[in-house]
Amino acid sequence: MVHCVSILGSTGSIGRQSLDVVSRLEGIRVGALTAGTSVERMAQQCREFLPELAVMATEAAAKELKEAIKDLPTRVSWGEEGLIEAATLPAADCVITAVVGMVGLKPTLAAIGQGKRIGLANKETLVCAGELVMAEAEKHHAEIIPVDSEHSAIYQCLMGCGDRREIKRLILTCSGGPFFGKEQESLKTVTKADALKHPNWKMGAKITIDCATLMNKGLEVIEAMRLYRMPLEKVDVVIHRQSIVHSMVEFTDGAIMAQMGTTDMRLPIQLALTYPQRVPCPVDPLDLLSCGSLTFQKPDMERFPCLKLAYDCAAKGGTACPAMNGANEEAVAMFLRDEIGFYDIYHLVSQAVENVPFVENPTLEEILETDKLARRAVRALSQGKF
């Protein structure tokens, strides 16, 4: 079990649930908190948890926070430099990366460089720079324990598996999102409000839209390849509408291990903090007698082409994945601003991937540059200027 944690993205959904978990565990204190511009919520968190450091995304938000908590001993910083300081805080032995997007990459690498445990909730870190991240983790003996429900499930299924050659495939489950079963024609006119109605989970807006397009599952496929050092052909996706089985591992002898539970992110968050121990959790346990039938189906990659695009980019490697990820972040942001339609997300992302220069073995700087170019390409393509 860890003793001190820094939470990057503490005012978001995963961050708030992480703090709830910490508040119920004895012996863990909060060393640092970071947020975007939610000053009021950050001020409340600082008063409750008294972190050594609080970081905001902008200088203006940091000044506002500093004034709001001037009676507290908490030091206030801002921007990327502050984020990296929070991730490398000497007192913290664990960093939960709950920020959304590429902003999480540099601080995660910095924390890994100091051998800290990473409670990984930031998909982009492994999607865009997985080979670099895993090499650094191995070099510095840094544990990476996934917080995503699906990857936490696989992590748990692999506990005690000493030989990865025993793994036949990883099976990621997918709820199918709010548009499962809808005809392709009807998806052309769905709205932001429709896409934000996830059937099983309460999450932030960006990840909820990714679940609607199935891009989220594509990102998880790439993440699984990197995290578990598996070839692409050994990572599968199945639609499981009930979200009771969080993911599975099939072994070479035909046995399949599945991790089941209620739809509550506090379960994987707590495990990331207490591993290798398991301790009581406030989450209601799964009732097998009332959870109903469990069904599994093949995903439809024609209706939801973002999933196929992710597989294609994973197969290509190099900068294809960071290009796809950056383009997707930009396109989803535009969709949330009602600037483009639902299927425009896929079309803009796929075109951006084709237009951004490809690098086969990118450096960190080339990955970050690819991200910028992909975002720029989406904006230009949406205006017909590419």
Kinemage of the C-alpha trace (Angstrom):
@kinemage 1
@onewidth
@group {chain A} dominant
@subgroup {mainchain}
@vectorlist {calphas} color= white
{ca met a 1} P 0.000 0.000 0.000
{ca val a 2} L 1.227 3.504 -0.820
{ca his a 3} L 1.706 6.215 1.797
{ca cys a 4} L 1.429 9.499 -0.103
{ca val a 5} L -0.273 10.191 -3.426
{ca ser a 6} L -0.277 12.986 -5.981
{ca ile a 7} L -3.488 13.179 -8.019
{ca leu a 8} L -3.206 14.807 -11.427
{ca gly a 9} L -6.691 15.942 -12.451
{ca ser a 10} L -8.243 15.911 -8.989
{ca thr a 11} L -11.382 17.878 -9.877
{ca gly a 12} L -12.462 15.516 -12.661
{ca ser a 13} L -14.508 12.351 -12.304
{ca ile a 14} L -11.598 9.953 -11.650
{ca gly a 15} L -9.814 12.503 -9.484
{ca arg a 16} L -12.831 13.065 -7.236
{ca gln a 17} L -13.389 9.331 -6.874
{ca ser a 18} L -9.696 8.877 -6.073
{ca leu a 19} L -9.996 11.361 -3.244
{ca asp a 20} L -13.073 9.543 -1.977
{ca val a 21} L -11.054 6.327 -1.881
{ca val a 22} L -8.124 8.031 -0.129
{ca ser a 23} L -10.452 9.511 2.487
{ca arg a 24} L -11.551 5.993 3.451
{ca leu a 25} L -8.100 4.401 3.573
{ca glu a 26} L -5.954 4.706 6.661
{ca gly a 27} L -2.323 5.658 6.285
{ca ile a 28} L -2.498 7.466 2.907
{ca arg a 29} L -2.142 11.217 2.664
{ca val a 30} L -2.430 13.584 -0.297
{ca gly a 31} L 0.822 15.239 -1.335
{ca ala a 32} L -0.297 17.196 -4.409
{ca leu a 33} L -3.452 17.976 -6.381
{ca thr a 34} L -3.720 19.415 -9.889
{ca ala a 35} L -6.679 20.727 -11.869
{ca gly a 36} L -7.653 22.763 -14.908
{ca thr a 37} L -9.561 25.910 -13.995
{ca ser a 38} L -12.047 24.627 -11.362
{ca val a 39} L -10.814 26.941 -8.631
{ca glu a 40} L -13.766 26.579 -6.259
{ca arg a 41} L -13.650 22.781 -6.290
{ca met a 42} L -9.862 22.754 -5.916
{ca ala a 43} L -10.100 25.132 -2.953
{ca gln a 44} L -12.568 22.764 -1.284
{ca gln a 45} L -10.261 19.798 -1.900
{ca cys a 46} L -7.291 21.704 -0.475
{ca arg a 47} L -9.215 22.492 2.708
{ca glu a 48} L -10.231 18.869 3.144
{ca phe a 49} L -6.929 17.151 2.274
{ca leu a 50} L -4.301 19.848 2.966
{ca pro a 51} L -1.896 18.931 0.141
{ca glu a 52} L 1.638 20.248 0.113
{ca leu a 53} L 1.138 21.510 -3.466
{ca ala a 54} L -1.861 22.555 -5.583
{ca val a 55} L -1.480 23.203 -9.313
{ca met a 56} L -3.839 24.915 -11.754
{ca ala a 57} L -3.652 24.941 -15.549
{ca thr a 58} L -3.414 28.720 -15.928
{ca glu a 59} L -1.673 31.498 -14.057
{ca ala a 60} L -4.984 33.340 -13.589
{ca ala a 61} L -6.616 30.302 -11.981
{ca ala a 62} L -3.551 29.802 -9.762
{ca lys a 63} L -3.734 33.405 -8.537
{ca glu a 64} L -7.421 32.983 -7.757
{ca leu a 65} L -6.750 29.751 -5.865
{ca lys a 66} L -3.858 31.279 -3.929
{ca glu a 67} L -6.162 33.996 -2.691
{ca ala a 68} L -8.930 31.520 -1.842
{ca ile a 69} L -6.638 29.343 0.324
{ca lys a 70} L -4.199 31.971 1.632
{ca asp a 71} L -4.832 30.757 5.177
{ca leu a 72} L -3.597 27.243 4.290
{ca pro a 73} L 0.035 26.040 4.160
{ca thr a 74} L -0.543 24.653 0.628
{ca arg a 75} L 1.809 26.016 -2.007
{ca val a 76} L 0.214 26.986 -5.351
{ca ser a 77} L 1.729 26.592 -8.824
{ca trp a 78} L 0.477 26.438 -12.404
{ca gly a 79} L 1.044 25.146 -15.923
{ca glu a 80} L 3.119 22.251 -17.233
{ca glu a 81} L 5.993 23.037 -14.891
{ca gly a 82} L 3.664 22.810 -11.895
{ca leu a 83} L 2.146 19.592 -13.204
{ca ile a 84} L 5.578 17.987 -13.470
{ca glu a 85} L 6.449 19.247 -9.968
{ca ala a 86} L 3.306 17.573 -8.614
{ca ala a 87} L 4.190 14.334 -10.406
{ca thr a 88} L 7.719 14.339 -8.965
{ca leu a 89} L 6.889 15.510 -5.444
{ca pro a 90} L 9.515 13.789 -3.240
{ca ala a 91} L 6.987 12.781 -0.573
{ca ala a 92} L 4.638 11.024 -3.024
{ca asp a 93} L 5.277 7.371 -3.758
{ca cys a 94} L 2.281 7.109 -6.109
{ca val a 95} L 0.904 9.353 -8.845
{ca ile a 96} L -2.637 8.923 -10.138
{ca thr a 97} L -2.739 10.339 -13.665
{ca ala a 98} L -6.380 11.308 -14.078
{ca val a 99} L -5.847 14.200 -16.493
{ca val a 100} L -7.383 13.865 -19.939
{ca gly a 101} L -5.274 14.063 -23.057
{ca met a 102} L -1.633 14.470 -24.031
{ca val a 103} L -1.045 16.850 -21.141
{ca gly a 104} L -0.541 13.747 -19.001
{ca leu a 105} L 2.442 12.381 -20.962
{ca lys a 106} L 5.347 14.502 -19.689
{ca pro a 107} L 4.392 14.390 -15.985
{ca thr a 108} L 3.843 10.629 -16.184
{ca leu a 109} L 7.301 10.145 -17.698
{ca ala a 110} L 8.760 12.419 -15.028
{ca ala a 111} L 7.144 10.372 -12.240
{ca ile a 112} L 8.321 7.128 -13.836
{ca gly a 113} L 11.836 8.569 -13.956
{ca gln a 114} L 11.756 8.715 -10.160
{ca gly a 115} L 10.500 5.150 -9.810
{ca lys a 116} L 7.066 6.100 -8.483
{ca arg a 117} L 4.014 3.865 -8.773
{ca ile a 118} L 1.672 5.110 -11.498
{ca gly a 119} L -2.084 4.669 -11.094
{ca leu a 120} L -2.717 5.092 -14.812
{ca ala a 121} L -6.048 6.555 -15.876
{ca asn a 122} L -4.621 8.579 -18.768
{ca lys a 123} L -4.952 6.463 -21.931
{ca glu a 124} L -3.019 8.874 -24.102
{ca thr a 125} L 0.234 8.164 -22.256
{ca leu a 126} L 0.415 4.608 -23.605
{ca val a 127} L -1.497 5.205 -26.835
{ca cys a 128} L 0.898 7.894 -28.018
{ca ala a 129} L 4.188 6.901 -26.418
{ca gly a 130} L 3.661 3.415 -25.061
{ca glu a 131} L 7.005 1.988 -26.135
{ca leu a 132} L 8.906 4.914 -24.604
{ca val a 133} L 6.835 4.816 -21.408
{ca met a 134} L 7.183 1.069 -20.860
{ca ala a 135} L 10.928 1.180 -21.541
{ca glu a 136} L 11.315 3.958 -18.963
{ca ala a 137} L 9.172 2.062 -16.447
{ca glu a 138} L 11.364 -1.005 -16.853
{ca lys a 139} L 14.531 1.062 -16.577
{ca his a 140} L 13.454 2.822 -13.362
{ca his a 141} L 11.526 -0.116 -11.843
{ca ala a 142} L 8.326 1.936 -11.756
{ca glu a 143} L 5.056 0.041 -11.301
{ca ile a 144} L 2.244 0.937 -13.696
{ca ile a 145} L -1.095 -0.194 -12.303
{ca pro a 146} L -4.037 0.635 -14.584
{ca val a 147} L -7.073 2.425 -13.203
{ca asp a 148} L -9.302 1.914 -16.275
{ca ser a 149} L -11.865 -0.736 -15.353
{ca glu a 150} L -10.970 -2.888 -18.373
{ca his a 151} L -7.220 -2.815 -17.870
{ca ser a 152} L -7.552 -3.234 -14.135
{ca ala a 153} L -9.619 -6.344 -14.899
{ca ile a 154} L -6.897 -7.752 -17.145
{ca tyr a 155} L -4.253 -6.833 -14.568
{ca gln a 156} L -6.188 -8.790 -11.951
{ca cys a 157} L -6.721 -11.768 -14.252
{ca leu a 158} L -2.970 -11.912 -14.854
{ca met a 159} L -1.994 -11.859 -11.184
{ca gly a 160} L 0.016 -15.011 -10.655
{ca cys a 161} L 0.661 -15.522 -14.384
{ca gly a 162} L 4.430 -15.827 -14.440
{ca asp a 163} L 4.807 -16.703 -18.110
{ca arg a 164} L 3.142 -14.411 -20.661
{ca arg a 165} L 3.500 -17.171 -23.254
{ca glu a 166} L 0.536 -18.803 -21.504
{ca ile a 167} L -1.736 -15.989 -22.751
{ca lys a 168} L -3.722 -16.731 -25.893
{ca arg a 169} L -5.531 -13.376 -26.038
{ca leu a 170} L -6.769 -10.410 -24.040
{ca ile a 171} L -10.512 -9.782 -24.365
{ca leu a 172} L -11.644 -6.205 -23.707
{ca thr a 173} L -15.343 -5.839 -23.009
{ca cys a 174} L -17.285 -2.887 -24.384
{ca ser a 175} L -20.767 -1.703 -23.424
{ca gly a 176} L -21.405 -0.574 -27.004
{ca gly a 177} L -22.255 2.930 -25.805
{ca pro a 178} L -25.561 4.756 -26.215
{ca phe a 179} L -25.936 3.940 -29.925
{ca phe a 180} L -25.598 0.174 -29.871
{ca gly a 181} L -28.012 -1.403 -32.371
{ca lys a 182} L -28.876 1.871 -34.119
{ca glu a 183} L -28.909 1.916 -37.908
{ca gln a 184} L -26.012 3.660 -39.588
{ca glu a 185} L -28.287 6.206 -41.261
{ca ser a 186} L -29.765 7.329 -37.947
{ca leu a 187} L -26.303 7.894 -36.460
{ca lys a 188} L -25.716 10.720 -38.926
{ca thr a 189} L -28.162 12.935 -37.041
{ca val a 190} L -27.493 12.081 -33.388
{ca thr a 191} L -26.781 15.022 -31.092
{ca lys a 192} L -24.263 15.785 -28.380
{ca ala a 193} L -26.974 15.217 -25.777
{ca asp a 194} L -27.689 11.774 -27.270
{ca ala a 195} L -24.002 10.823 -27.271
{ca leu a 196} L -23.509 11.861 -23.641
{ca lys a 197} L -26.115 9.358 -22.381
{ca his a 198} L -23.874 6.415 -21.549
{ca pro a 199} L -25.992 3.433 -20.477
{ca asn a 200} L -23.790 2.215 -17.602
{ca trp a 201} L -21.041 4.611 -16.520
{ca lys a 202} L -20.884 8.228 -15.340
{ca met a 203} L -17.757 9.777 -16.858
{ca gly a 204} L -16.357 13.004 -18.238
{ca ala a 205} L -17.665 14.380 -21.535
{ca lys a 206} L -14.647 13.505 -23.690
{ca ile a 207} L -14.437 9.845 -22.692
{ca thr a 208} L -18.231 9.507 -22.951
{ca ile a 209} L -18.152 10.678 -26.575
{ca asp a 210} L -15.260 8.283 -27.223
{ca cys a 211} L -17.446 5.496 -25.852
{ca ala a 212} L -20.216 6.496 -28.249
{ca thr a 213} L -17.890 6.299 -31.278
{ca leu a 214} L -16.079 3.207 -29.864
{ca met a 215} L -12.822 5.157 -30.188
{ca asn a 216} L -12.395 4.641 -26.450
{ca lys a 217} L -12.226 0.895 -27.010
{ca gly a 218} L -9.757 1.424 -29.831
{ca leu a 219} L -7.535 3.441 -27.501
{ca glu a 220} L -7.791 0.634 -24.954
{ca val a 221} L -6.699 -1.928 -27.570
{ca ile a 222} L -3.525 0.082 -28.181
{ca glu a 223} L -3.060 0.588 -24.443
{ca ala a 224} L -3.349 -3.165 -23.856
{ca met a 225} L -0.704 -3.890 -26.512
{ca arg a 226} L 1.745 -1.575 -24.769
{ca leu a 227} L 0.948 -2.323 -21.138
{ca tyr a 228} L 0.937 -6.098 -21.460
{ca arg a 229} L 3.457 -6.373 -24.312
{ca met a 230} L 0.958 -8.222 -26.501
{ca pro a 231} L 0.857 -8.312 -30.318
{ca leu a 232} L -2.204 -6.677 -31.855
{ca glu a 233} L -3.662 -9.983 -33.035
{ca lys a 234} L -3.902 -11.101 -29.398
{ca val a 235} L -6.146 -8.211 -28.326
{ca asp a 236} L -9.872 -8.605 -29.044
{ca val a 237} L -13.015 -6.619 -28.263
{ca val a 238} L -16.475 -7.983 -27.475
{ca ile a 239} L -19.685 -6.060 -26.852
{ca his a 240} L -20.988 -6.783 -23.372
{ca arg a 241} L -23.969 -4.534 -22.742
{ca gln a 242} L -24.285 -5.253 -19.032
{ca ser a 243} L -20.769 -4.027 -18.057
{ca ile a 244} L -20.574 -6.736 -15.398
{ca val a 245} L -17.560 -8.550 -16.875
{ca his a 246} L -14.945 -5.815 -17.078
{ca ser a 247} L -12.535 -7.806 -19.271
{ca met a 248} L -11.104 -11.299 -19.691
{ca val a 249} L -7.950 -13.237 -20.439
{ca glu a 250} L -7.962 -16.445 -22.449
{ca phe a 251} L -5.042 -18.798 -21.845
{ca thr a 252} L -3.440 -21.296 -24.192
{ca asp a 253} L -5.226 -24.245 -22.569
{ca gly a 254} L -8.625 -22.684 -23.376
{ca ala a 255} L -9.368 -21.438 -19.853
{ca ile a 256} L -10.839 -17.924 -19.655
{ca met a 257} L -10.490 -15.786 -16.544
{ca ala a 258} L -12.868 -12.848 -16.114
{ca gln a 259} L -13.025 -10.055 -13.549
{ca met a 260} L -16.595 -9.127 -12.613
{ca gly a 261} L -17.983 -6.352 -10.469
{ca thr a 262} L -20.314 -3.417 -10.188
{ca thr a 263} L -19.835 -0.339 -12.377
{ca asp a 264} L -17.912 1.753 -9.858
{ca met a 265} L -14.471 3.161 -10.622
{ca arg a 266} L -13.524 3.224 -6.944
{ca leu a 267} L -12.771 -0.507 -7.166
{ca pro a 268} L -9.852 -0.228 -9.636
{ca ile a 269} L -8.703 3.056 -8.065
{ca gln a 270} L -8.443 1.447 -4.642
{ca leu a 271} L -6.544 -1.556 -5.998
{ca ala a 272} L -3.981 0.759 -7.603
{ca leu a 273} L -3.358 2.278 -4.170
{ca thr a 274} L -3.408 -0.855 -2.020
{ca tyr a 275} L -1.830 -3.468 -4.326
{ca pro a 276} L -0.725 -6.151 -3.573
{ca gln a 277} L -3.198 -5.995 -0.695
{ca arg a 278} L -6.992 -6.061 -1.015
{ca val a 279} L -8.926 -4.194 1.663
{ca pro a 280} L -12.668 -3.612 2.223
{ca cys a 281} L -14.236 -1.144 -0.220
{ca pro a 282} L -17.437 0.914 0.228
{ca val a 283} L -18.721 -0.175 -3.189
{ca asp a 284} L -21.797 -2.403 -3.150
{ca pro a 285} L -20.707 -5.936 -4.116
{ca leu a 286} L -22.031 -7.576 -7.256
{ca asp a 287} L -25.172 -9.608 -6.610
{ca leu a 288} L -25.006 -12.551 -8.996
{ca leu a 289} L -28.637 -13.455 -8.310
{ca ser a 290} L -29.960 -10.123 -9.524
{ca cys a 291} L -27.489 -8.987 -12.196
{ca gly a 292} L -29.391 -10.824 -14.956
{ca ser a 293} L -28.115 -12.560 -18.077
{ca leu a 294} L -24.696 -11.763 -19.510
{ca thr a 295} L -24.409 -11.415 -23.290
{ca phe a 296} L -21.461 -11.030 -25.670
{ca gln a 297} L -21.460 -9.874 -29.291
{ca lys a 298} L -19.044 -8.897 -32.027
{ca pro a 299} L -18.537 -5.118 -32.485
{ca asp a 300} L -19.817 -3.565 -35.716
{ca met a 301} L -16.859 -1.739 -37.239
{ca glu a 302} L -18.891 -0.450 -40.179
{ca arg a 303} L -21.307 1.492 -37.983
{ca phe a 304} L -18.483 2.427 -35.619
{ca pro a 305} L -15.427 2.851 -37.874
{ca cys a 306} L -13.312 4.567 -35.200
{ca leu a 307} L -12.606 1.158 -33.692
{ca lys a 308} L -11.263 -0.183 -37.012
{ca leu a 309} L -9.229 3.000 -37.470
{ca ala a 310} L -7.582 2.392 -34.097
{ca tyr a 311} L -6.706 -1.177 -35.074
{ca asp a 312} L -5.263 0.088 -38.357
{ca cys a 313} L -3.150 2.731 -36.615
{ca ala a 314} L -1.959 0.192 -34.050
{ca ala a 315} L -0.855 -2.100 -36.879
{ca lys a 316} L 0.982 0.724 -38.626
{ca gly a 317} L 2.737 1.891 -35.448
{ca gly a 318} L 5.096 4.864 -35.402
{ca thr a 319} L 3.333 8.207 -35.236
{ca ala a 320} L 0.019 6.832 -36.549
{ca cys a 321} L -1.336 6.395 -33.000
{ca pro a 322} L -0.389 9.854 -31.664
{ca ala a 323} L -1.759 11.385 -34.885
{ca met a 324} L -5.050 9.557 -34.414
{ca asn a 325} L -5.230 10.453 -30.747
{ca gly a 326} L -4.502 14.158 -31.222
{ca ala a 327} L -6.933 14.397 -34.129
{ca asn a 328} L -9.607 12.624 -32.105
{ca glu a 329} L -9.183 14.969 -29.129
{ca glu a 330} L -9.593 17.957 -31.424
{ca ala a 331} L -12.587 16.497 -33.295
{ca val a 332} L -14.389 15.472 -30.093
{ca ala a 333} L -13.897 18.972 -28.684
{ca met a 334} L -15.490 20.379 -31.841
{ca phe a 335} L -18.397 17.936 -31.566
{ca leu a 336} L -18.952 18.989 -27.953
{ca arg a 337} L -19.101 22.592 -29.152
{ca asp a 338} L -21.750 21.563 -31.730
{ca glu a 339} L -19.437 22.520 -34.591
{ca ile a 340} L -19.468 19.132 -36.360
{ca gly a 341} L -21.675 16.044 -36.577
{ca phe a 342} L -21.177 12.623 -35.003
{ca tyr a 343} L -19.723 10.885 -38.078
{ca asp a 344} L -17.590 13.944 -38.835
{ca ile a 345} L -15.416 12.837 -35.917
{ca tyr a 346} L -14.327 9.691 -37.757
{ca his a 347} L -13.941 11.393 -41.145
{ca leu a 348} L -11.800 14.219 -39.752
{ca val a 349} L -9.627 11.899 -37.672
{ca ser a 350} L -9.015 9.412 -40.488
{ca gln a 351} L -8.154 12.211 -42.929
{ca ala a 352} L -5.832 13.851 -40.427
{ca val a 353} L -3.974 10.571 -39.903
{ca glu a 354} L -3.463 10.317 -43.670
{ca asn a 355} L -2.254 13.909 -43.983
{ca val a 356} L 0.145 14.159 -41.047
{ca pro a 357} L 3.735 13.098 -41.920
{ca phe a 358} L 4.529 9.600 -40.660
{ca val a 359} L 7.602 8.756 -38.559
{ca glu a 360} L 8.334 5.066 -38.008
{ca asn a 361} L 10.454 5.292 -34.835
{ca pro a 362} L 9.562 8.640 -33.269
{ca thr a 363} L 11.300 10.427 -30.427
{ca leu a 364} L 9.259 12.078 -27.670
{ca glu a 365} L 9.662 15.421 -29.448
{ca glu a 366} L 8.373 13.935 -32.721
{ca ile a 367} L 5.379 12.410 -30.906
{ca leu a 368} L 4.499 15.791 -29.388
{ca glu a 369} L 4.939 17.504 -32.766
{ca thr a 370} L 2.692 14.890 -34.430
{ca asp a 371} L 0.014 15.647 -31.848
{ca lys a 372} L 0.136 19.368 -32.712
{ca leu a 373} L 0.073 18.716 -36.466
{ca ala a 374} L -2.892 16.350 -36.158
{ca arg a 375} L -4.926 18.895 -34.213
{ca arg a 376} L -4.064 21.564 -36.728
{ca ala a 377} L -5.060 19.237 -39.582
{ca val a 378} L -8.489 18.616 -38.048
{ca arg a 379} L -9.169 22.321 -37.725
{ca ala a 380} L -8.059 22.937 -41.313
{ca leu a 381} L -10.006 19.978 -42.698
{ca ser a 382} L -13.181 21.058 -40.915
{ca gln a 383} L -12.934 24.396 -42.689
{ca gly a 384} L -12.008 22.854 -46.037
{ca lys a 385} L -8.594 24.507 -45.944
{ca phe a 386} L -6.282 21.482 -45.964
